[in-house]
Amino acid sequence: MASIGPVISAAIEGTGLALARSMLVRDALQDRRLVRVLPQELDMLSSKVHVLRWPTWRIGDPRVRAFVKWFSNEAAESSLS
């Protein structure tokens, strides 16, 4: 499939397995719509990096700060699960 969304949806519906990034399935795992089939020791570390960028005139904008804080917390939380 060209997109991971339908794969995850199919797994949630019980019609197959999904190999997906933890950030994409974290909520479904937490509320038990999905379950792990392999032990956590087999998780693969990612070399992907998230980069947030904004124009210089937005530096100091409280909305940007709030989004960066939220995003950083989400990324930190997903790296722990």
Secondary structure, DSSP 4 states (H G I P E B T S, - for coil): ---HHHHHHHHHTTS------HHHHHHHHHTTSS--SS-GGGPPPP---------GGGTT-HHHHHHHHHHHHHHHHHHH-
